[in-house]
Each structure stands twice: as C-alpha cells, then as structure tokens.
C-alpha cells in the first residue's frame, strides 16, 4: 500500500480535498504527544513526533506505532461479491481463502492504475478493500459502478474504522500479550477477527515498512484506548510512535511503490514491474484487461531502478537521471536512507539505460548521475529493494 508523507518528494495531494483537514480518532493523542501535524490528502496527520530518523530506526530495530486511520475502507458483500471483485480488479480475489489478503490494483479501461489496494477476504461473501486516502473517492466510485451487474453491495466503511499499525521486529512480542489469538497462526497477508486488549478488531499481518508487523482495524471509539494499551505494552520493547515521514523512508528502503510517484493513471502495473498482480487469464475478464494484455506483449518503455548517491545532496521526486550527461529518466522517490546512511532513489529510466549502466564493457554505473539542482551527482544502480529484513 501507499499513502505516505512528503519526505521522499511526494507530490501535493490532488486538488479538491477538504479545505479543513479531517481529524482521525487519534488526532487528540498526536496533539498531546507534540506531533508535527500536516494536511495530507485531506486529513490532519502526524508527520513526526520528534526525529523522523529516530522513528525510522526504531521500526528497523524494535517497533513503531502508526496511525493509519486516513486510509479508505470499503466492504463488498453478497453472493456475487467475489465475482464483482474479479471483474473490478486486476487480481483474482475469488481465489482467496477467508482470512487471507492480497495486494492488487484497480485499473482504468486503458490499463492505467487508479489505485493499488489490499483486499481481505473476511468470509465467503464478504471482502474488505483498503485504498489510499487520496484515492478513496475514485476507488469507491469505480467499485460501485463495476459491481452494479452483480449481486454485490459496495459500502464505504472509512468512517467505521480506526487503523493502527505496529511495525518492527518486536511487534509480535508487543502485541502477543494483548491478543486473543496466537499470532503464530496469523501468517503474512492474513487477517482475522480477534480481540486486542479486550476490544474487537480485525487483526492483520500486513504493513508498508519492510518489517514484520500488524495492522489493527478497530472501532473509532476504541482507538485511544488501544493506542494507550499498545504504548504501555511496548514501553519496555523500544516501541515509539512514528509519523508519516518515517513511514515514507521505510517504504522507500523496502522498494515499495507510492501512488503518485511510482504508480499513476498514466502507468500500468507492467511499467512498475508489477505485472505479477495482473491475472490476464482469469475467467470473465476484468476492466482494463484488453489494454493490459496488449501492454504485456510490448517491450517495456521504462524500467524502475534503484540508485544510491555518495554525495550529501538528496535526490527528490522529479529530478532528472543522467547517463553520460544526457537525460535518461526521472526520479520517482528519493531521500536519505537512515539504514544505509546514503541518499537513495527509485527512478524510471529507459531499459537501454539500465542495461548500459550494468554493461561491464562500458564505464557502467560511473556514467549515471542525478541532476540535483544543477549539479550532476554520480549515482550507482542497485537492485531493489535497498533493504530486506532478515527472516
């Protein structure tokens, strides 16, 4: 999933969101903690509580506590819910077992990405769709339109949930004493009804940080209580609250796409190297299938790569990538990696540029650079992700 903060060059949220940002069920807690708050996608969200680097490192070494209540949620129910979602999305939700989840996308007729999503199958005839905050409106409209020909009901449940995430290598140890179910039974990309600190929730083992972690879908009135109980449980484990800035650098290190940067309506899943989420052969077809089938047969127009820089100058969204001094691509996300200690970036470049940069018969990666405010900063092509947690 995507929605994150402007730390790595996130473009401004689209015009049209509320002039006065909405408060989450935890906004008062963030204010009490002294968080720096920002208007993000129409929501008042914590950017950081102190040092975003400290928050980032806590997630990598211990655990961070996140408020993700700005994300959009939709239920799709009815005997035709699975078929409706198969038609609506690029993946195949009907193949999910109850209790499992999957990363997928919703595409337009021309194959462009409307949003990337997480789909949870809660029961045979009940699914929960989680969308990015900035795309909640378009996703809801598209789902409702596409479900019209099926025995399926799409309901916007965004206001029915507070979403709290515990992310990091100590997350299971922190959550286990509070959870009513054995966390060892909750596999990655699974979600089950449970109780946490005596409150009924949907407990999912998902996240957007590159670490093990859990996302807790709770009733809004339970949010402050759960935040406090999780904070107490994690006090001796290194748990600290973390804002959107840390979440953004965490997902960048993990090579996870951000809508508006690596994904957009002008790009298909294949452009982002995510053709695996497109099930072209599923029965009945789906919206965008013909366009994506054509795209799958074409040579790629661009390739998503990772870059590291040795200078202190930071690559940002929109900066030009150079090969031998000539424009060759564009940075989609970039910033300083707290884990690696160097600037990093994801960028789209022409496939021939990526090949040239790794060609041992040429100067190779020494020819690559990023134009950072008029200075060509040498860059090295590296394999994505920049960071991979130890299993």
N, C-alpha and C positions, 0 to 999 in steps of 0.2 A: 504494500500500500504506500500512499504517497504523502499526503499533506504534511508539510514541514515548514520550517521558518526561513527567513531570507538570508541565513548565514552563508549559503553557498551560491548566492546570486539568484534566488527565487524571484521571478517576475512579480510585479504587483498583482494582487487578486483582480479578477475581471470586474469591469465596471458594473454597477447595478446592485451590489450588495448594500445592506442597510447602512445608512449614514451613521447611526448609533450602533456600535457593535453589540451583539448579543452576549450575555453573560452565561457561562456554564454553571452547573450546580456547585462547582468548586471555586468560582471566582473569588468569593469572600475569603476562602482559605489562602489563595495565592496572594491576596492583598495583605493578609495578616503575616504572611511569610516574607513580605517585602519584595515580591517578584517584580521584575520589569515586565509590564504588560503591553501588548501590542494588538492592533486591529489586524486580524488575519482571516481573510475570507469571510468577513462579516461577524467574526467572533472576537471577543476580548480574551486573548490567550497569553499565558506566561512565556515570555521569550527566554528568560533566565532568572534564577533566584540569587545568583552571585556571580561566580565564574563559570562560564559555559564549558571551559576546559576541564574544570574540576568535576562538573556534572558528567561530561563525556567520559572522563577517566573512571568515575565511579561505576558507570554502566559496564565498562570493559573489565573492571576488576572485582566489583561487588554487585551493586544493583542501583537502579534509578526508578523513581516513581513519577509517572507521567499522567497528566490529564489530557485525554483524547476525546472529550465529550463534544468537540466540534464536528466530528465525523458524522456522515449521514447514514442512517439505517432504514432499510425497507424490509418488510415482511412480504413474502409471496406465498399464498396459501391456496389450497383447493386441490381437487383431484387432478387438475391439469397443470399444477404449479411446475412440476419437473419439465414437462413438455414446453411450457411457456418460456422457461429459462433457457432450455436448449435452443429455442428459436431466437431468444433475445441476446444471448451472449456467445462469445467465441469458443468457450469451453463446453463441457458436457456435464452440467450439474446432475442430470438424471443418473449418472454413474456413481455419484457419491453415496456412501452409506450414511444413515443417520448418525450424527456425532462427528462427522468429518467435514473438513473445509478445503477450499481450493482457491488459489489465485487465478483470476481470469480477467477478461476485458469485455467491454461493451463497445461495439464498433458502429459507425455510420454505414450507409449503403455503399459509400465509396471506399470503405475499409479503414478510414481514419478512426483513431481512438477517441471515443467520447470520455472514457474514464477507465482506470484499472480498479478492480474490485476484489473483495474477498467474499466468497459465497459459503455460508454454513448451512448444512442440511440438518435441521433440528428434528425432523420426523419425516415420515413418508410423504406427507402433503404439506410440509412447512419448511420454508427456507428463510434465512436472514442474509440480506445483502448489505455490505458495508462499503460506502462510497466516500470519496474525498469531499471535504466540506465545500470547496469552491464549485464542485460539480453536482451537488446534491439535487438541484433543480433539474438540470438536463437529464440526469440519470433517472430520476423519478418519472419525468415525462416520457422518456423513451420506454421504460419498463411498462408503464401503464398502457401506452399505445400498442406495444407489441403483445401484451397479454390479453388484449381485447378479444381475440378469437379463440381463447382457451377458457376452460373452467378454472380460472385463477383470479385471485384478488391481490392487488398490489396496494400496500398501506405504508404511508410514511410514518416510521416509528422513531424518528430522530429525537423528538421531544420526550419519548418514553424511556430513554436510556441515558445514564451517565456511563462513560467509558474510562476506566482506569487501567493503566498498564504498569506491570512490574517487570523490568527487563534487566538482565545481567546474570552472571554465573551463580549468584547467591539467591536468585529469585525463587527457586523451588524450595530452598531451605527456609526462606522467609515466609512463604505462603503456606507451606505444608501444615503447620500447627493450626492455621485458621480455616483450612479447607475441609469440607465434609467428605471428600473423595480422595483416593490415593492418587497423588499427582503422577506417580509412575505409570498409571493407566491412561493418562492424558498424553497422547502422542502429539508430535509436531503436526500442526494443521488439523487439530481436533478441538471440539468444543462441546461441553456437556452441561446440563443443568446441575447446579451444586449450591452449597451454602458456603459463604466466606464470612467468618466472624458472626455466624448466625443469620446472615441476610441471604435471601435467594438471589442467585445470579446465573448468568451464562458464563462459564469459565472456559476460556480458550487458550491453547498453547500456540499463540501467534505473536508476531511483532515485526518491527521495522527498524531494528538496530543491528542486526547481525549477531545477536546474542540469544541464548535461551531466554524465554520469558513468557509471561501470561498477560492476557487481556481480559478484564472483568467487566461484563455488561451488567449494570445494576440499575435499580430504580433511582431516579434523581434524588429522592428524599433520603436515600441511604448513602449518598456519595460522601458527605463529610464524615460520617461515622466510619465508613470503610477506609477512607484516606487516613484517618487518625489511627485506626487499628493496624493498618499496614505499616504506618510510620513507627508505631510502638514495636511491632514485631521485628522490624528491620533495624531498629536503633543500634543493636549490637552486631549487626552484619554489614555495616557500611552503607546502608540504604540512605539515599538523599533524594529530595525532589529534583526533577530535571525538566528543563523547558524545551521549547521547540528548536532553539539554536543547537543544543546538544543533539537532539533527535536528528537534525539535518546532517551534522557532521558524522554521526554514527551511520546513517543510511548511506552517505556518500562513500565512506570507507568500505562498507559492505557491498558497494556497486549496485544498490537498489535504485530503480528509476523513480523520478519525481515528475508527476504530471505538470505540464507547463515548461519542463526542461527537456528530459529525455523522451517524454510522450506528449502528443498533442493531436488535435484533429487533423493536422496536416501529415501525420505519420501513421504508419501501420505497425502492428506488432512485429512484423518482419524487419522493419527499419531498426527497431530497438534490439534486435537479436532475440526476440521473444516469440518466435514462431511456434514454439512448443505449446503455447496456450491456445493455439488455433486448431480446432478439430474439424478439418475440412470434410472428413468422411462420415460425420455423424448423420444419422437418418433425419430426413426432413429439411435439412439445410438450416440456415440462420441468416439474420440480417447482416449484409456485408460479405456473405460467403463467396459470391461470384468474383467480386473485386479482389478479395484476398487470395482466391485460387489463382487468378491471373498474376497477382504480385508474387506468389510463391514460385512461379515459373520464370520470373525475370531476374536478371543479375542484380545484385544489390546496388543501389545508388549511393549508399553511405554505410559506414561501419562505426559502431560505438566502440571507442577505445578508452583505455586508462592512460593518464600521463602523470609523471612526477616531475617536479621542478626543484632544482638545487638552490635557487635564489630565495630571498625572503619575500619577494613580490608574489602576490596571490592572484591566481587565475580566477576569473569570475564568468558568470553566465554571459554569453555573447562575445567574449574575446575571441579573436581570430587565431587559429592554429596555422603555423607556417611550416612549409617544407622547403628547405634551401632558400629561405627568404620570401617565398611566394605563398599567398593564401591557399590553404588546403583543407580547411574545415573550421569548425566553431566549437568553443567550449559550451557545454550544456550546464554543468555544475562544477564548482571548484571552490577551494579554500584550503586552509591549513589543516593537515591531519594531526590531531593530538597524539594518536597512537604511533604514527611513523615519524613525526617530527619534521615533516617537509610539506610543501604545498602539493596538492593533488588535484586532478580534474578528470571528469569524464567529458568526452568530446566526440562529435560526429565528424568523420573525415571520409574522403573518397576511399574506396577499397584499395586503389593503387597506391595511395599514400601510406596506408597501414602496411602494405606489402613492402614498399620501398624502405620504410622505417626499420624493418626487420631483415632486410636483404644484406647478408654478410659481405656481398661484393661491393656494397656502396658504403658511404660514410655512416649509414644506418641512423640510429637514434640521435646522433650528434647533429643531424640536419634538422631535426624537429625543434620547433620553438613555439612559444605563445607570445603574441603581441600584448604585453601588459603596459597599457598607457604609453605606447610609442616605443617601448623597449622590447627587443626580441629576446625573451628569456629561454635559454636552452631547456628542452624537455626530453624525457625518456619515456618511450612507450612501454607500458607494463600490462600484464594480464589482469583482467578484472576477476574477482573483486580485489581491492587493495588489502583488505583484511578478511581473514577467515578464522572463525573461532575454533579452538581445539574441541574436539568432540569428547 
